[in-house]
């Protein structure tokens, strides 16, 4: 449990035939696209040492992705676990190996020997569109709740050092961390991560999922290299506006690190970054979130305000 912006930020955990043919059997009968997506969500069952057991929150959720043998979940779901198992919606319990922990984004990857069908991916998340959360709420098994996409590109919320969240009002409860947020076509728009509450664990409709773009960036690099290295910012920023002062929201560059890609591109101290590609700089963490989606060789266009004039600076991360 971590505090964020005067609220209590609560992570979502709670209670306690093989190969391709099995995967096809699971998917044979789906009454809806969202019901089919549910088949790609598993319950995550960590086992902890006796002195670290979580009697009130022993289960979480996971999403089948990549080659069908990778399970994405929230890193905090398996923190401290000595072993991990997953349970499919058909009730089969499978041994899982922890292959990646990425604590900056609170993403972890598990590998299983058996191939399941990976969830389909959405190209984007659109504010106001219908969204459904699929996860192991309160350890009761994988179920579905629905609402809308409330916001996108959320960062600086206070859960993780690097945040690129999709916000939803779909009911999300303890046990659903690592589950799926899908659109009305049953395609993944995010991996459920955390709920924002005030003084209690009651759901108040402010819930967050790691964006599909960030999740798949992690899965892709891991699949290619066996590790993940997020691009680190080469500058230090702070909010451009002080409380009670009118102006434009942005990230004020306080310092640019020597020889960094940002310095080479010509970013200067006192520049105000308004956008990084299409991402508006609403908080200091917005710039870090923009970088988190990139890999080496990618570029990032900054819309900046310098001495009262708007300019575009393109940064390449070689």
C-alpha positions as CSV (number, residue, x, y, z in Angstrom):
1,X,0.0,0.0,0.0
2,X,1.4,3.4,-1.0
3,X,0.1,6.9,-0.6
4,X,-0.4,9.0,-3.7
5,X,-1.6,12.6,-3.8
6,X,-3.3,12.5,-0.5
7,X,-5.1,9.2,-1.2
8,X,-4.3,5.6,-0.3
9,X,-3.0,3.7,-3.3
10,X,-3.9,0.1,-2.9
11,X,-2.5,-2.8,-4.9
12,X,-5.0,-5.4,-6.0
13,X,-4.3,-8.8,-4.5
14,X,-6.5,-11.1,-2.3
15,X,-7.6,-14.6,-1.2
16,X,-6.6,-17.6,-1.3
17,X,-4.4,-32.5,-21.9
18,X,-1.5,-30.1,-23.2
19,X,-0.2,-27.8,-25.9
20,X,-2.1,-26.4,-28.8
21,X,-4.9,-28.9,-28.7
22,X,-5.9,-27.8,-25.1
23,X,-5.7,-24.1,-26.2
24,X,-8.1,-24.8,-29.0
25,X,-10.5,-26.8,-26.7
26,X,-10.7,-23.8,-24.3
27,X,-11.6,-21.5,-27.2
28,X,-14.1,-23.7,-28.9
29,X,-17.2,-22.1,-27.3
30,X,-17.2,-18.4,-26.7
31,X,-20.6,-16.6,-26.4
32,X,-19.0,-13.2,-26.9
33,X,-15.7,-11.6,-27.8
34,X,-15.2,-10.5,-24.2
35,X,-15.9,-14.1,-23.0
36,X,-13.2,-15.2,-25.4
37,X,-10.8,-12.7,-24.0
38,X,-11.6,-14.1,-20.5
39,X,-10.1,-17.4,-21.6
40,X,-6.7,-15.6,-21.9
41,X,-6.8,-14.4,-18.3
42,X,-5.5,-16.7,-15.6
43,X,-5.4,-16.6,-11.8
44,X,-1.9,-16.2,-10.4
45,X,-1.1,-18.3,-7.3
46,X,2.1,-17.3,-5.6
47,X,3.6,-19.4,-2.8
48,X,5.5,-17.5,-0.2
49,X,7.9,-18.6,2.6
50,X,6.0,-19.4,5.8
51,X,7.2,-16.2,7.4
52,X,6.0,-14.1,4.5
53,X,2.6,-15.7,3.8
54,X,-0.2,-13.3,2.8
55,X,-3.3,-14.8,4.5
56,X,-5.5,-11.9,3.3
57,X,-4.2,-11.7,-0.3
58,X,-2.7,-14.9,-1.7
59,X,-3.9,-14.6,-5.3
60,X,-3.7,-12.3,-8.3
61,X,-4.3,-12.3,-12.0
62,X,-2.3,-12.6,-15.3
63,X,-2.8,-12.2,-19.0
64,X,-1.6,-14.7,-21.6
65,X,0.5,-12.8,-24.2
66,X,3.5,-13.2,-26.5
67,X,3.9,-16.7,-27.8
68,X,1.2,-18.1,-25.5
69,X,3.6,-19.3,-22.9
70,X,4.3,-15.9,-21.5
71,X,2.0,-14.6,-18.7
72,X,2.1,-10.9,-17.9
73,X,1.2,-9.9,-14.4
74,X,1.9,-7.2,-11.8
75,X,5.3,-7.4,-10.2
76,X,3.7,-6.8,-6.7
77,X,1.5,-9.9,-7.2
78,X,4.5,-12.2,-7.0
79,X,6.8,-10.1,-4.8
80,X,8.7,-12.4,-2.4
81,X,7.1,-15.6,-3.8
82,X,9.3,-18.7,-3.8
83,X,7.1,-20.5,-6.4
84,X,4.3,-19.4,-8.7
85,X,1.4,-21.4,-10.3
86,X,-1.4,-20.2,-12.6
87,X,-4.9,-21.5,-12.8
88,X,-6.8,-21.3,-16.1
89,X,-10.5,-20.5,-16.4
90,X,-11.1,-24.3,-17.0
91,X,-9.5,-25.1,-13.6
92,X,-6.1,-26.5,-14.8
93,X,-3.3,-25.5,-12.5
94,X,0.1,-25.1,-14.2
95,X,3.6,-24.5,-12.8
96,X,5.0,-21.1,-13.8
97,X,8.6,-19.7,-13.8
98,X,9.3,-16.1,-13.0
99,X,11.4,-14.9,-16.0
100,X,11.2,-11.1,-15.6
101,X,10.6,-8.6,-12.9
102,X,10.5,-4.9,-14.0
103,X,9.9,-3.0,-10.8
104,X,10.0,0.5,-12.4
105,X,6.7,-0.3,-14.2
106,X,5.4,-3.0,-11.8
107,X,5.3,-5.5,-14.7
108,X,6.5,-9.1,-14.3
109,X,6.5,-12.0,-16.8
110,X,5.9,-15.7,-16.1
111,X,6.6,-18.6,-18.4
112,X,4.6,-21.8,-18.6
113,X,5.4,-25.0,-20.5
114,X,2.0,-25.3,-22.0
115,X,0.8,-23.0,-24.8
116,X,-2.4,-21.1,-24.2
117,X,-4.0,-18.6,-26.6
118,X,-2.6,-15.1,-26.2
119,X,-5.1,-12.2,-25.8
120,X,-5.6,-10.0,-28.9
121,X,-4.2,-6.5,-28.7
122,X,-5.9,-3.2,-29.3
123,X,-4.2,-0.6,-31.4
124,X,-5.3,2.2,-29.1
125,X,-7.5,3.1,-26.1
126,X,-10.2,5.8,-26.7
127,X,-11.6,7.9,-24.0
128,X,-15.3,7.2,-23.4
129,X,-15.3,3.9,-25.2
130,X,-16.7,0.8,-23.4
131,X,-14.1,-1.2,-21.4
132,X,-14.3,-4.4,-19.4
133,X,-12.0,-5.5,-16.6
134,X,-11.2,-9.2,-16.4
135,X,-9.6,-10.6,-13.3
136,X,-9.7,-12.8,-10.2
137,X,-11.6,-10.4,-8.0
138,X,-11.4,-11.4,-4.3
139,X,-10.1,-14.8,-5.3
140,X,-13.5,-15.8,-6.6
141,X,-12.2,-16.8,-10.0
142,X,-11.9,-14.9,-13.3
143,X,-14.9,-12.6,-13.9
144,X,-15.9,-9.5,-15.9
145,X,-16.9,-6.0,-14.9
146,X,-17.6,-3.2,-17.3
147,X,-17.5,0.6,-17.6
148,X,-15.6,3.0,-19.9
149,X,-12.1,4.2,-20.5
150,X,-11.9,7.3,-18.4
151,X,-8.5,8.7,-19.4
152,X,-5.3,7.7,-21.1
153,X,-1.6,8.5,-20.8
154,X,-1.9,8.9,-17.1
155,X,1.5,9.2,-15.2
156,X,2.7,10.7,-12.0
157,X,-0.1,9.0,-10.1
158,X,2.2,7.7,-7.4
159,X,2.3,3.9,-7.7
160,X,5.5,3.3,-9.8
161,X,8.6,5.2,-10.9
162,X,7.4,4.8,-14.5
163,X,3.7,5.0,-15.2
164,X,1.8,4.9,-18.5
165,X,-1.7,4.1,-17.3
166,X,-5.2,3.8,-18.9
167,X,-7.8,4.9,-16.4
168,X,-11.2,3.2,-16.1
169,X,-14.3,3.3,-14.0
170,X,-14.9,-0.4,-14.6
171,X,-15.2,-2.0,-11.1
172,X,-11.7,-3.3,-10.1
173,X,-11.2,-5.1,-6.8
174,X,-8.4,-6.8,-4.8
175,X,-7.2,-9.9,-6.7
176,X,-7.5,-8.3,-10.2
177,X,-4.0,-6.9,-10.4
178,X,-2.4,-8.4,-13.5
179,X,-5.7,-9.0,-15.2
180,X,-6.9,-7.5,-18.5
181,X,-8.7,-4.3,-19.4
182,X,-10.2,-4.9,-22.8
183,X,-12.3,-2.9,-25.2
184,X,-15.8,-3.9,-26.5
185,X,-14.1,-6.2,-29.1
186,X,-12.3,-8.1,-26.4
187,X,-8.9,-6.7,-27.3
188,X,-6.4,-5.7,-24.6
189,X,-6.0,-2.0,-23.9
190,X,-4.1,-2.4,-20.6
191,X,-3.0,-4.7,-17.8
192,X,-4.8,-4.0,-14.5
193,X,-2.4,-2.5,-12.0
194,X,-4.0,-0.6,-9.1
195,X,-6.9,1.2,-7.6
196,X,-7.0,4.7,-6.2
197,X,-9.0,4.9,-3.0
198,X,-9.6,7.3,-0.2
199,X,-9.1,5.9,3.4
200,X,-10.5,2.5,2.5
201,X,-10.3,-0.4,0.0
202,X,-13.7,0.5,-1.4
203,X,-13.8,0.8,-5.2
204,X,-14.7,4.4,-6.2
205,X,-14.2,4.1,-9.9
206,X,-10.7,5.4,-10.4
207,X,-8.7,2.3,-11.5
208,X,-5.5,2.0,-13.5
209,X,-4.1,-0.4,-16.1
210,X,-0.6,-0.4,-17.6
211,X,-1.1,0.6,-21.2
212,X,-0.9,-2.1,-23.9
213,X,1.8,0.0,-25.6
214,X,4.1,-0.1,-22.6
215,X,3.3,-3.8,-21.8
216,X,4.0,-5.0,-25.3
217,X,7.2,-2.9,-25.5
218,X,8.4,-4.9,-22.4
219,X,7.2,-8.2,-23.8
220,X,8.8,-7.6,-27.2
221,X,12.2,-6.6,-25.9
222,X,12.2,-9.5,-23.4
223,X,11.2,-12.0,-26.2
224,X,14.1,-10.7,-28.4
225,X,16.9,-10.2,-25.8
226,X,15.9,-11.9,-22.6
227,X,16.0,-8.7,-20.7
228,X,14.4,-5.2,-20.6
229,X,16.2,-1.9,-20.4
230,X,14.1,1.2,-20.3
231,X,15.4,4.4,-21.8
232,X,16.4,6.8,-19.0
233,X,15.7,10.5,-19.2
234,X,18.7,12.7,-19.9
235,X,17.1,15.8,-18.3
236,X,15.4,16.8,-15.1
237,X,12.1,18.5,-15.2
238,X,9.5,20.1,-12.9
239,X,6.0,21.4,-13.4
240,X,6.1,24.6,-15.5
241,X,3.3,26.3,-13.5
242,X,3.4,27.3,-9.9
243,X,0.2,27.1,-7.8
244,X,-2.0,30.2,-8.3
245,X,-0.1,31.4,-11.4
246,X,-1.9,31.4,-14.8
247,X,0.0,30.0,-17.9
248,X,0.3,26.8,-19.9
249,X,0.8,23.3,-18.4
250,X,4.1,21.7,-19.3
251,X,7.4,20.3,-18.0
252,X,10.0,22.9,-17.3
253,X,13.5,21.7,-18.1
254,X,15.7,22.3,-15.0
255,X,18.9,20.6,-16.2
256,X,20.1,18.7,-19.3
257,X,22.7,16.0,-18.7
258,X,25.9,16.4,-20.7
259,X,26.2,14.2,-23.8
260,X,22.6,12.9,-23.4
261,X,20.4,12.4,-26.4
262,X,18.4,15.4,-25.3
263,X,21.6,17.6,-25.1
264,X,22.8,16.4,-28.5
265,X,19.3,17.3,-29.9
266,X,19.6,20.8,-28.5
267,X,17.2,20.8,-25.6
268,X,18.1,23.5,-23.1
269,X,17.5,24.3,-19.5
270,X,14.5,26.7,-19.2
271,X,12.7,25.1,-22.2
272,X,9.1,24.1,-21.4
273,X,8.1,20.8,-23.0
274,X,4.5,20.9,-24.0
275,X,4.2,17.6,-25.9
276,X,6.4,14.6,-26.4
277,X,5.0,13.2,-29.7
278,X,1.2,13.2,-29.0
279,X,1.6,13.1,-25.2
280,X,0.8,16.3,-23.3
281,X,3.1,17.0,-20.5
282,X,0.6,17.2,-17.6
283,X,3.0,16.1,-14.9
284,X,6.8,15.7,-14.4
285,X,6.4,11.9,-14.9
286,X,4.8,12.4,-18.3
287,X,8.3,12.7,-20.0
288,X,9.5,9.5,-18.3
289,X,6.3,7.8,-19.5
290,X,6.9,8.9,-23.1
291,X,10.4,7.4,-23.0
292,X,9.2,4.2,-21.5
293,X,7.4,3.3,-24.7
294,X,10.6,3.7,-26.8
295,X,13.4,1.4,-27.7
296,X,16.9,2.1,-28.9
297,X,16.8,3.5,-32.4
298,X,13.5,5.3,-31.9
299,X,13.0,9.0,-31.9
300,X,10.8,11.4,-30.0
301,X,9.6,14.8,-31.2
302,X,9.3,17.5,-28.5
303,X,7.0,20.5,-28.9
304,X,8.7,23.1,-26.7
305,X,8.2,26.7,-25.7
306,X,11.5,28.6,-25.7
307,X,11.7,32.4,-25.0
308,X,8.0,32.7,-25.9
309,X,8.3,30.8,-29.2
310,X,7.2,27.2,-30.0
311,X,9.8,25.0,-31.6
312,X,10.1,21.3,-32.4
313,X,13.1,19.3,-31.3
314,X,13.6,15.7,-32.4
315,X,15.6,13.4,-30.1
316,X,17.0,10.1,-31.4
317,X,17.9,7.4,-28.9
318,X,20.7,5.4,-30.6
